[in-house]
Amino acid sequence: MPRLLLLLLVFLAGCGATSAPAILEPPKQVRGGWTLASAATPTETFPLAIQPAQSWRTTYSGPQDVAADFYRFNSNTEAFEVLQKWKKAPGEITFHDGTFLVVIPPQNVPEQATGDFVEGVMAAIN
């Protein structure tokens, strides 16, 4: 009987409320030497039916300056669905991590630096 009670307590502890996302806004620092230089609300209307809870047009200064749009959704599922429906422009990089969809427009940044920035953002969001 004590084992059953212990098992029940462990099970109930695992059924608690899900934890909040680690971050709710674009990271201030991104591994690789990038620092958030500016973040503003985009003026354009979001192009899909599922709307983000928040959005930012950012620029990061670092080894290469990078611009990126961050969209935070209410759930991982929403962010993933939007990624699936996103109409990507030529040269644009889009990825989803947690509740975020990140869009990096085409810019004069070497491919290696852009890849490092993407990896750094993903590490910072988690």
WOCORVEN-V821820 format. One record per backbone hydrogen bond with DSSP energy under -0.5 kcal/mol. CO is the residue of the C=O (numbers start at 1). NH is the residue of the N-H. If there is no record, write none. Layout:
co=CO nh=NH
co=CO nh=NH
This chain:
co=1 nh=5
co=2 nh=6
co=3 nh=7
co=4 nh=8
co=5 nh=9
co=6 nh=10
co=7 nh=11
co=8 nh=12
co=9 nh=13
co=10 nh=14
co=11 nh=15
co=12 nh=15
co=13 nh=16
co=28 nh=36
co=30 nh=33
co=30 nh=34
co=34 nh=30
co=35 nh=61
co=38 nh=59
co=40 nh=57
co=49 nh=51
co=54 nh=72
co=56 nh=58
co=56 nh=70
co=57 nh=40
co=58 nh=68
co=59 nh=37
co=59 nh=38
co=60 nh=66
co=61 nh=35
co=66 nh=60
co=68 nh=58
co=68 nh=70
co=69 nh=103
co=70 nh=56
co=71 nh=73
co=71 nh=101
co=72 nh=53
co=72 nh=54
co=75 nh=79
co=76 nh=80
co=77 nh=81
co=78 nh=82
co=79 nh=83
co=80 nh=84
co=81 nh=85
co=82 nh=86
co=86 nh=88
co=89 nh=92
co=93 nh=104
co=95 nh=102
co=97 nh=100
co=99 nh=73
co=100 nh=97
co=101 nh=71
co=102 nh=95
co=103 nh=69
co=103 nh=105
co=104 nh=93
co=107 nh=109
co=110 nh=114
co=111 nh=115
co=112 nh=116
co=113 nh=117
co=114 nh=118
co=115 nh=119
co=116 nh=120
co=117 nh=121
co=118 nh=122
co=119 nh=123
co=120 nh=31
co=120 nh=124
co=121 nh=125
co=122 nh=126
